[in-house]
Amino acid sequence: MNVKEDSYRKRMNLGQDGNSLVQLLIINAIVFVTLKFIYIIYLVTQLNPQAYYTSVFDWFVLPADLEKLASRPWTILTYMFSDRHVFRFISNMFWLWSFGYILQDLTSNRKLVPIYIYGGIAGAVSFAISHFILPGMNVQGTASLLAGANPAIMAVAIATTTVAPDYRIFPMINGGIPLWILTLVYLVINFSSISYGDSGAYIANIAAAGMGFLFISQMHRGNDLGAWMNNFFDWFNNLFNPEKKKKRKSPKDEFFYNVSGTQPYKKIPHITQKRIDDILDKINQQGYRFLTNEEKDILKRAAEEEDL
């Protein structure tokens, strides 16, 4: 298991700058409020409020018709931030916060957004393909639409559970409730809320769940599927922050003095693979916050040794 993927050096606070969970919640809230505001305008100014859905909302959600999708390719991304049902939106944000917070605690702040986007894309592709291959599977046919963050959150939920299914929540209740039970409750609620006959939505959620599992499986093998995405976000952010340091401090600079000639040697205690595995098992079972300062220091040193 790659130490870099499992040693979350600093627990994120919800109000901390750069918190991916907060950013996702804010984006979802802004899009939802904006669309609702436009809908209210249509209610006030239009005799037929249904015009809002054909003129505005349909340009944000994913159509099942491949021809329409080809003319609106951006909906593969925008649909996972667009919803029209208030209670479903509130429920989705609750589940996103619940699983996203745990995921950041177990892995890092740079895994949540890639999993969310990968899951949403997997759901969109499977939704469109399923309607193309089996056009009679849905009572609405090509008029069917996919909206809301359900597939993306499904990927986050399964990814979080894959990392540590025995992670405990509410530890004050008989030692805590295993995470897999929370995930089971979410699965029941999520699938039961899908409209009757909308088989494409079921397939979209299943595909997103598979993507969440795949992402974590590859992470455990040392393959970060979200690395390119995070690098793009870093590059984009640096365009608007020219004063931000672009070069990270080399781990080598932390161990050696900047002097000419032979650099002095700094002794580092030997770290065995068994010790690292024991610490990672403890993270999987209990969470990063239960590590001692010594165990956190061992993970940090192990990660720095990999960079050398």
C-alpha positions in Angstrom: 0.0 0.0 0.0 1.4 3.4 -0.9 2.2 5.4 2.2 1.5 8.7 0.4 -2.1 7.6 -0.2 -2.8 6.7 3.3 -0.8 9.1 5.5 -3.1 12.1 5.8 -0.7 14.4 7.6 -3.2 17.2 8.6 -6.9 16.7 9.2 -8.9 19.2 7.3 -11.3 21.6 9.1 -14.6 22.5 7.4 -13.7 26.2 7.4 -10.1 25.7 6.1 -9.0 27.1 2.8 -8.9 24.6 0.0 -11.2 22.1 1.7 -12.6 20.1 -1.3 -15.7 19.1 0.6 -16.7 22.7 1.4 -16.0 23.7 -2.2 -18.3 20.9 -3.6 -21.1 21.9 -1.2 -20.8 25.5 -2.2 -20.8 24.8 -5.9 -23.9 22.6 -5.6 -25.6 25.2 -3.5 -24.8 28.1 -5.9 -26.1 26.2 -8.9 -29.2 25.0 -7.1 -30.1 28.5 -5.8 -29.4 30.1 -9.2 -31.7 27.7 -11.0 -34.4 28.1 -8.5 -34.1 31.9 -8.8 -34.5 31.7 -12.5 -37.5 29.4 -12.0 -39.1 32.0 -9.8 -38.6 34.6 -12.5 -40.3 32.4 -15.0 -43.2 31.9 -12.6 -43.7 35.6 -12.2 -43.2 36.7 -15.8 -44.3 33.7 -17.9 -47.9 32.4 -18.3 -46.5 28.9 -18.8 -43.8 28.1 -16.1 -43.1 24.8 -18.0 -41.1 27.0 -20.4 -38.4 27.2 -17.7 -37.6 23.5 -18.1 -37.3 23.5 -21.9 -35.5 26.9 -22.1 -33.2 26.7 -19.1 -33.2 23.5 -17.0 -32.9 21.1 -19.9 -29.6 22.7 -20.8 -28.0 21.7 -17.5 -29.3 18.1 -17.1 -28.2 15.0 -19.0 -30.6 13.9 -21.8 -31.0 10.2 -22.7 -31.2 11.0 -26.4 -27.7 10.7 -27.8 -28.4 13.2 -30.6 -29.4 15.8 -28.0 -26.4 14.9 -25.8 -24.1 15.4 -28.8 -25.3 19.0 -29.0 -25.0 19.5 -25.2 -21.8 17.6 -24.2 -21.2 19.9 -21.1 -24.3 18.3 -19.5 -22.0 15.3 -18.6 -20.6 17.5 -15.9 -23.3 20.0 -15.2 -26.0 17.5 -14.5 -24.3 16.3 -11.3 -24.6 19.9 -9.9 -28.2 20.5 -11.1 -31.3 19.5 -9.2 -34.9 20.7 -9.0 -36.2 18.9 -6.0 -35.5 20.7 -2.7 -35.7 17.7 -0.4 -33.6 15.6 -2.6 -31.0 18.3 -2.8 -30.9 18.7 1.0 -30.6 14.9 1.4 -27.8 14.7 -1.2 -25.8 17.4 0.5 -26.2 15.7 3.9 -24.9 12.4 2.4 -22.1 14.2 0.6 -21.0 15.9 3.8 -21.2 12.6 5.8 -19.2 10.4 3.4 -16.9 13.3 2.1 -15.9 14.2 5.6 -14.9 10.6 6.5 -13.1 10.2 3.1 -11.0 13.2 3.8 -10.2 11.9 7.3 -9.1 8.5 5.9 -7.2 9.5 2.7 -6.6 13.2 1.9 -8.1 16.4 0.7 -7.2 15.6 -2.9 -9.3 12.5 -3.4 -12.8 13.7 -2.9 -13.3 15.9 -6.0 -11.8 13.3 -8.5 -14.0 10.5 -7.1 -17.0 12.8 -7.3 -16.4 13.8 -10.9 -15.3 10.3 -12.0 -18.5 8.8 -10.4 -20.7 11.4 -12.1 -19.1 10.8 -15.5 -19.4 7.0 -15.1 -23.1 7.5 -14.2 -23.7 9.8 -17.2 -22.0 7.5 -19.7 -23.8 4.4 -18.5 -27.1 6.2 -18.4 -26.8 7.3 -22.1 -25.5 4.0 -23.3 -28.2 2.0 -21.5 -30.9 4.1 -23.2 -29.2 3.7 -26.6 -28.8 -0.1 -26.3 -32.2 -0.7 -24.6 -34.4 2.2 -25.7 -37.6 0.4 -24.3 -36.2 0.1 -20.8 -37.7 3.4 -19.7 -41.3 4.4 -19.8 -40.2 7.9 -20.9 -37.9 6.7 -23.6 -35.5 9.4 -25.0 -37.4 12.1 -23.1 -35.8 10.8 -19.9 -33.3 13.1 -18.1 -30.6 12.5 -15.5 -30.3 15.2 -12.9 -28.8 15.6 -9.4 -25.6 14.5 -7.6 -26.9 11.0 -6.8 -24.4 9.0 -9.0 -21.4 11.2 -7.9 -22.3 10.8 -4.2 -22.8 7.1 -4.7 -19.2 6.9 -5.9 -18.0 8.8 -2.9 -20.0 6.6 -0.5 -18.6 3.3 -2.0 -15.1 4.7 -2.2 -15.2 5.7 1.5 -16.6 2.3 2.5 -13.9 0.5 0.4 -11.1 2.4 2.2 -12.3 1.3 5.7 -15.6 -0.6 6.0 -15.1 -1.0 9.8 -14.6 2.7 10.4 -16.6 3.6 13.4 -19.1 6.5 13.6 -20.8 7.7 16.8 -18.2 6.0 19.0 -20.2 6.8 22.2 -22.8 4.2 21.2 -21.4 0.9 22.2 -18.0 1.6 20.6 -19.5 3.0 17.4 -21.4 2.0 14.4 -19.5 0.4 11.4 -19.4 2.6 8.3 -20.8 -0.2 6.1 -24.1 0.1 8.0 -24.4 3.8 7.2 -23.6 2.9 3.6 -26.3 0.3 3.5 -28.8 2.8 4.8 -27.8 5.3 2.1 -28.1 2.6 -0.6 -31.7 1.8 0.5 -32.7 5.4 0.6 -31.0 6.3 -2.6 -32.4 3.5 -4.8 -35.9 3.8 -3.2 -36.0 7.4 -4.2 -35.5 6.7 -7.9 -38.6 7.2 -10.0 -40.5 4.0 -10.9 -39.5 2.7 -14.3 -36.4 4.8 -14.6 -34.0 1.9 -15.1 -31.4 4.1 -16.5 -31.0 5.9 -13.2 -30.4 2.6 -11.5 -27.7 1.7 -13.9 -26.1 5.1 -13.5 -25.9 4.7 -9.8 -24.5 1.2 -10.1 -21.8 2.3 -12.6 -20.9 5.2 -10.3 -20.5 2.8 -7.4 -18.2 0.6 -9.5 -16.1 3.7 -10.3 -15.8 4.5 -6.6 -14.6 1.0 -5.9 -12.2 1.1 -8.8 -10.7 4.4 -7.8 -9.8 3.1 -4.3 -8.6 -0.3 -5.6 -6.2 1.5 -7.9 -5.1 3.8 -5.1 -4.1 0.8 -3.0 -2.0 -0.4 -5.9 -0.2 2.9 -6.0 -2.1 4.4 -9.0 -3.6 7.8 -8.4 -6.4 8.2 -11.0 -7.0 11.7 -9.8 -3.5 13.0 -10.0 -3.9 14.6 -13.5 -7.1 16.2 -12.3 -5.5 17.7 -9.2 -2.5 18.9 -11.2 -4.9 20.7 -13.6 -6.7 22.3 -10.7 -3.4 23.4 -9.2 -2.3 24.9 -12.6 -5.6 26.7 -13.0 -5.5 28.1 -9.4 -2.0 29.3 -10.0 -3.1 31.3 -13.0 -5.1 33.5 -10.6 -2.5 33.4 -7.8 0.7 34.6 -9.4 2.3 35.2 -6.0 1.7 31.7 -4.8 4.7 29.5 -4.6 4.6 27.0 -7.4 7.6 24.9 -6.3 7.2 22.8 -3.3 10.0 22.4 -0.8 12.0 19.4 -1.6 12.1 16.7 1.0 15.8 16.6 0.6 16.1 20.2 1.8 14.4 19.2 5.0 17.1 16.7 5.9 20.3 18.4 4.7 21.9 21.8 5.2 22.4 24.1 2.2 26.2 24.0 2.1 28.7 23.5 -0.6 30.5 20.2 -0.9 29.5 17.1 1.0 26.2 17.5 2.8 26.1 16.5 6.5 24.2 13.3 7.3 21.1 13.4 9.5 20.3 10.2 11.2 16.8 8.9 10.7 15.5 5.9 12.7 14.9 2.8 10.7 11.3 2.2 9.8 10.2 -1.3 9.1 7.5 -2.2 6.6 5.7 -4.2 9.3 5.5 -1.1 11.5 4.0 0.9 8.5 1.5 -1.9 7.8 0.4 -1.9 11.4 -0.2 1.8 11.4 -2.1 1.6 8.1 -4.3 -1.1 9.5 -5.0 1.0 12.5 -6.1 3.9 10.1 -8.4 1.5 8.3 -10.0 0.2 11.5 -10.2 3.4 13.6 -9.3 6.4 11.5 -6.3 8.7 11.2 -7.3 10.8 14.2 -6.6 7.8 16.6 -2.9 7.7 15.7 -0.4 8.7 18.3 2.1 11.5 17.5 4.8 8.9 17.1 2.8 6.9 14.6 2.0 10.1 12.6 5.7 10.9 12.6 6.6 7.5 11.3 4.1 7.8 8.4 5.5 11.3 7.6 9.1 10.0 7.5 8.1 7.0 5.4 6.5 9.2 2.9 9.5 11.5 2.7 11.8 8.6 2.3 9.8 7.5 -0.8 10.5 11.0 -2.3 14.2 10.6 -1.9 
